[in-house]
Amino acid sequence: MARKTQIGFIISGKNDKTVIVGVSWLQKDRIYKKSSKKLTKFVAHDELNSATIGDKVLIEETRPYSKTKRWRVVEILEKVDYEEVNVDQEKKI
């Protein structure tokens, strides 16, 4: 049986060996047929602490590591320079 995989972006990486990955998806309204964007957060295990905020990652379902961690980071698909993210946020303020 193949394990479930998801592709998402790192939302938070404050904890040691743990990242929070946001996976966005579309939910269609049953009556009006309008799609709205939803975000599901997954707590994932990052053994090497290599992922930072904004990175696009592939996560895979795995055995429970803790109370909420049931996913692990398989690979980083797109690496984002952390200084660029901070500069962009400061410009918006």
N, C-alpha and C positions, 0 to 999 in steps of 0.2 A: 504494500500500500504506500503510495507516494505521500509525502508530507505536504501540508499546505504552505504556500509561499505568498508573500505580499511585498509590494514595492511602495515605499513611502519616504517621508522626509523626517529628519531628526528635529524634534521640537525642543527637547531638553536633554542635557547631558551632565547634570550637576553631580549625580551620584557615581560612586566608584563601580566600574564594570557594568553600569546600567544606563540605558538610554530610553527615551520615550519617542516612539515613532508614530507619526500621524499619517494615516492612510485616508485619502479623500475618495468619495464615491458619490454617485448621483442617485437620489431617491425621487421617483416619479409619483406625483399626486394621483390618487385613484380616480378622482372626479374630474379635476381640471387638466390633467395630463401635463402639468408644468413640473419641470425638474428642479430640485433644489440640491445644493451641494452640502454634503455631510462629511464630518471628520471623525474617524474612529482612532482612538489612541491605544497603542500596544506598548507594553513594557517589555523591553528586549535585553538580552544579555550580550554585552560587548566585552569579550575576554581581554582584548589588547588595549582598550580605551582609545581606539584609533578614530572613531567617528566623532565629529563635532556638529554643532548646530547648523542646520541648513543642508547637510549632506543627504544625497539620495541613496538609500540603502535597500538591499534585498534582505528580508527577514524570513525565517523558517520556523514552523511550529516544532517544538521539542518537549522534552520532559520538563516537569516543573523545577525551576531553580529556587523559587521562593513562593511566598503567598500569591503574588501577582505576576511573576515572570514565567511565561510559558513560551516565549519566542527567543530566538537568538539571531544576531546579525551574521549573515553568511558572507556578504561582500559589500563594499562601498562602490556604488555605480558611478556617482559623480561627486567629486570632492569640491567643497566650497571654501574659498579663502576666508577665514574668520574675520580678518581685519576689514575686508570689503563689506561684510554683512554689518559690522558695527558702524562703519562710515556711512552706509546707506541709511541706517536707522537714525543716526544723528542729523542727517540732512533733512529728514522728514519732520523732526521736532522743531 
